[in-house]
């Protein structure tokens, strides 16, 4: 446990997971707020502008937490992963610098105008501020995912004489096919979070017979967007992501499925526990040939097993990787079913009275957060034992002069600070939800 | 090419200090210049539109270092490990205090976050000033380009080195007073009534302290690192920067006396920009001077990214920089005039 690498990994994993609880909501909400504002402008209906105003307040609070927990992330590349930053800065420095100068300035400049400026700006300019936040937050997402994509599937680089990686073809690096697929998959998943939260609050108000207008608008917008986004997360984006993993990280695919023996007509595990010491999947319930089809579009394709790879190249935590992947896929499937049902009732005009369904929607909102987190854990645990896939191992990336005592100290510091912030944040969000939407210019509480 | 990126990084750092500096200063002063909740909200209204964007200059400066000088970023951030995290935690608490304060009108709630806002705003410039002190003093960079410094060791800049010693703490305190002066002049410009009057009065208190501390820090730097001063004398850019900061410092004094608040704030900005530009021009090409052996130092040439990286960065980076200037111009124009406390729910 005095190994600094362990604490570096734990700290980065914890701070990035915690941070990403906020952007996944704000990126999703940014799109939905643009929709709410657009409908409000078109129709002039106050329930749409009331709902937009409420969601902008929630957005602002989440955005602020996203900013303050995001600032450390950029620095932790250097503090905790100095060897990695030194070796790859010639490549990923490009996208990280782009994120700062193209995305962060745009978001931060117009945030206060969006959150506080509705009255002063007027309808059209306020809509533009919403667009600016949407563009900024989605751009930011792309640059950071392009950075991650280089770690997953390095392209467009060359290795210099001193062993560092240098960008050789900028466009090839920035438009890494992995980045495009991962981005679309991730953004759709963010919209799932945004729309489930919106639908949950709408359903909650509906069940309590409060704020009828904003409740109906939030519920309908959340359900419609939630259905589309849930489907798009699975297909085509999730499917394409799976095929990329199969093509570029076959050992990861084997670990995600707890597949030790390779062979054709590979089955997809629905339930089962990977038993790594005995190299088998315990208590399996499997769908025959489906994995072959998902990975290669052919039911009889051969899918390799972990036994075919040296153990030193296996992901370091096969069990957690397996569960992360299955939690993500399992929840994703449930999301489609739930939202399809809700959309059906909405179309029949019966959602308002389907109280059992409203109850489910009101309490389903934590699960997209779990699914998003599990998805990122799948990506990042699946990348192990590499920092840059096939080129640089995780153990080579840690800061050479930071000892375990320092790394543990800062890990504990983050744990304490984020615990306090999390409690305050939850209390404030619950307050806002119970208060509901405000009229323009109404005093706070 | 390396020289250009060195200059760009210096520009970004200087812009960060000037921009986030005024909201650090406002935060460190707000307990003194704003007594009632209404006055506190006036201070927050003055910096509210900008503070988040101002902080981005730090991230963008980090981005430039990452892109152009990855070894400097990696060695510096890991070498100053604990101090960096102190700064990050302070920035987290600061952002959180600004945002969370406004959500509840309760008096105790607001007092609590006001206190956090004050402490975090005062601590950040001390840490940043000490960082500059470390760069000027030098750090024990090894032959492999890495180093590690504890937070403190012997408190002497010539003995066993730590991040904090009397010299770097002097730099930190000087930075704090410079930022207090800067923030007071910003508030004088952007507020009115009692808050403005108190800010002007406090700027008058900070000014002589700043001049005295700055002279002291300059003398200490000259004794500790004479090479920097020789370079200062030989480089026209450094002379220009010196003229700018002396002119800025004088202007901030004269304009304040005349009641021209904007000119005084611009003078203070020129002072900060000039001091940092003069420092950058004198230390160039060295980023991190090694106290073990000068040949171990990390410089703009031995720690730069590849030539293609530097060249291709110049295709897109200026576009983003100009866009950022446009955003800030829009913000300052939109919020021109004196800031008033926002109605509850419509501002911080």
Interface residues (C-beta under 8 A of the other chain):
Chain A: X60 X61 X64 X65 X67 X68 X69 X71 X72 X74 X75 X77 X78 X79 X80 X82 X83 X85 X86 X87 X88 X89 X90 X91 X92 X93 X94 X96 X97 X98 X99 X100 X101 X102 X104 X105 X106 X108 X109 X110 X111 X112 X113 X116 X119 X160 X164 X166 X167 X168 X170 X399 X400 X401 X402 X403 X406 X409 X410 X413 X417 X421 X424 X428 X431 X432 X438 X441 X442 X443 X444 X445
Chain B: X48 X49 X52 X53 X55 X56 X58 X59 X60 X62 X63 X64 X66 X67 X68 X69 X70 X71 X73 X74 X75 X76 X77 X78 X79 X81 X82 X84 X85 X88 X89 X91 X92 X93 X95 X96 X98 X99 X100 X102 X103 X104 X105 X144 X145 X146 X147 X148 X305 X306 X308 X309 X312 X313 X316 X317 X320 X321 X323 X324 X327 X328 X330 X331 X334 X342 X343 X344 X345 X346 X347 X348
